[in-house]
């Protein structure tokens, strides 16, 4: 976990250096607590990334950094709805 926190800014810089894939994306964004950065920038980084990706969405969760541990039912429900919008 400490390694992840220390790497998050460098990882974000790598992602920011290229153009995101142009496929629909669904982001579940925590409060940022536990990520080592302030809440608003944490959420804005992800929102800004998605602004260049059509048909994408950010869902804000009132949760600790590891959202899958705390909001799994909501993530599953919202993911199914998002995926069902696209033809198979």
N, C-alpha and C positions, 0 to 999 in steps of 0.2 A: 504494500500500500504506500509506503514511503517513497519507493522508487517511482511509482505511478504519479504521485503528487509532484515529485521533482521533475518528471519528464513532461508534464502536461503542457507547459508553455512551448517547449521545443517541438513537441508533436504538433501543436496548433500552428506553429510557424511553417512546418513542412506541409500541412494541409493547405494553408493560406497561399503557398507559393504556386500552386497549380489551380486549374479550373476544376470545380467539382463535377463528378459524373452527372449527366443530364438524365437522371432517372428519378421518379418520385421518391421522396424520402420522408420518413416520419421520425422526428426527434422527440424524445422524452427528456425534458430538461429539469434537473433538480434545482434546489435553491443555490447550489454551488457549495454548500457547507461540506467541508471535508476535502474540497478540491484545492485549497490553498489560495484561492482568489475571491474577490468580492462578488456578491450575488449578481448585481446588475451587469458588470462586464461579462461574467460567466454566461448569462442568458443572452446577452447581446452578441457575443461571438458566434453562438450557434444560430441565432436569428439572421445575422449578417451572412453567414455561410449559406443558409437556405434561400436567401433573397435572390440568388443567382440560379436557383434550381426550380423550374416550373413544377407545379402540382405537388409541392412539398408543404409540410406543416410542422410546427413546433407545438408541443403540448407541455405547458408548465405544470410541474408537480411540486407540491409542498412536501418535500422529502429530502432526506440525506442524499449524498452523492450517489450511492449505490441503489438507484431507484428500483432496479429489478428485485432487490431484497425486500423492499417496503411497499411497493405499489404494483406487484405482479398481476393482480386481478384487473386493475384498471388498464395496465399496459396491454394485457391480452385482449381485453374488450375493444379498446381503441385501435389496436393493430388489426384485428379482424375487420372492423369497419373500414379502415383505410385500405386494406388489401382487397376487400370485396368491391371497391369502387373501380378496380382495373380489370379489364378482360383477361381471361387466362389464355 
